[in-house]
């Protein structure tokens, strides 16, 4: 698992100027910056779309077998991982979400805030050609990591909602894949 390294040094900048060779401009030509940011934006909106469609009764439903995270905890976890990377990169970390008390509305607001902060970090990294501090190999991989991580948990949320008797609507199930309209 690619996690930020623990360091005792103060990380004052979100980009690592010593690692610009790991993310040379040829790997992220400026012509790709807008599409990469667009992919991240769509991905972030899809997470919100999922939570907006969720039946509120599923939010705190106990997972089958009584083990594992409920949907509220999964949403809080996604936000927490966003915050972990913002902190590791030396950026501003949005307030944490308490997995035991967070509401759907608070989770949506928190995820919007953390996604906006990550977008800013990604845009700066793409613009300068310097990778995100504490993430290797490059910014494109960082975007891929975030999309893969959050999508994994979106799948868990959709599956758990179905297992506890509150499946996503057919419209939402298809809507999660409509990247051209999100």
N, C-alpha and C positions, 0 to 999 in steps of 0.2 A: 504494500500500500504506500502510496506517495504522500507522506505527511511532512509538515514543516519541521525543520530541525530545531531543536531546543538550543538557544544561544543566550549567553549572558550579555552580549553586546546589545546596545540600544540600536534598534533598526529605525533610522530616521527617514529612510526613503523606501518607497514601495517597489522600486526597481533596483536591480543589482548592476551597477555600472561596470563591475569587474567581469561580468559574464556576457557582455555584448557579443562575444564571438560565438556563444551558444545559440544566438538568435539573430544571425546576420540578416540584413535587409533582403537578400535574395530568397530567404525562406519565407518571409512575410512581405512581399512587395506591396507598396501602398495600394495598388489596385484591389488587393484582397482584404484590406482593412474593413471597408464598409460591409462586405458580405459576411465576414467573420463576426462583426459586431451585430449585424442583423440576425444571424443564426443564434447568437446568445440572447438577444432581445426576444425573439420568438420563443425560444426555449423557456425563458423566464415567464412570459405571458401564459404559456401552456400550463405551467405549475399553478398559476393563479386561476386559470380557467377550470382546472380540475377541482380546486378547493371551492370555487364558487358554485359548482354543480353538486357538490357533496350534500347528501341529506344530513342535516345537523344531528340526527339521532345516531349517525355512524361515528361522529367525532370522538366520543369517549367510550364507544362500545368496547367491551373486553374482547381481546383477540381469542380465537378458538384455542382451547386448552389452557386459557388463562395466562399464557406466557407471551412475552414479546411486547413490542411497543404498540400502543394504540395509535390511531390516526393523528391525534393531536401531538403526540410525542414524535411521530415521523416528520410532521411539518416543522416542529421545533428543531429537530435534528438537522434538517436541510438548512435552515437558517443558521444554526450553530456552526455547521461546516463552512458556510459562507463567511461567518465571522472569524473562524479559525484562520482561514486563508487571508482575510484582510489584516488580521493581527500579525500573522507571519510575514506579510509583505510590508508591514509598517504603516498600513493605512488606518483610517478611522473605522472603528468597530461599532456597528449599530448595537443598541441595547439587546441583551439576550431575551429569549422567550422561555418562560417557565413551562416546561412540558406538562406539568400537573395542573396548571391553571389557565393556560393560553386558550383564547377563544378563536373561532375561525376568522373573525374579523381582525383580531390582533395578529394572527399568523399571516394573513394576506398582507397587512400593512408592513409587518416585519420583513417578509420575503420581498416585497417591492423595494424596501429601503436597502436591504443587503444586495439585491440584484443591481440596483442603481450604483451602489458603491463599487461592486465588482466590475460593472461596465466601465466606470471611470478608470479604474485600475487597468483593465484590459486595453482601453482606448489609448491610454498613456504609453503602455508597453508597446502596442502596435505602432504607434506614431514614432517612438524613439528607436525601435528595433532592439530594445533591451528587455530581456526576459523578466518575468515576475519574480521578485526575490523569493528564494526558498522553494521554487518549483522548477524542475528540470523535465524535459529538455528545453522547451520554448513556450511562447505564448499560445500558439495554436494548440499545442498539447494541453495547456492549462484550460483552454475553452472546452476541449474535448473531455477532459477530466470532469469539469463541472457539469457538463451536459450528461455524461454517463452516470455520475453519482446521483444527480437529482432525478434523472429518468428512472433509475433503479428504484428509488423510493416512491416515485409516482406510481410505478407498477405495483409496489407493495400496498400503497394507499387504495388503488383501484381494486386489487384482489381482496384486501381486508374488508372494504366496504361491501363487496359481494358476499364474503363469508359471514358477515354479521347481519345479513339480511337487508342491506340497503345499497344495492348495486347502482353504479353510475347509470344515468340515462343513456339510451342508445345514441342520442345526439352527442352527448359528451364523449362516449367511447370512440365515436368516429372523429369528433372534434379534436381529440388529442393528437390526431395525425394530420390535421389540416394546417400545415405550416404556412401554406400560401394565403391563409385568411386570418391568421392569428397575429 
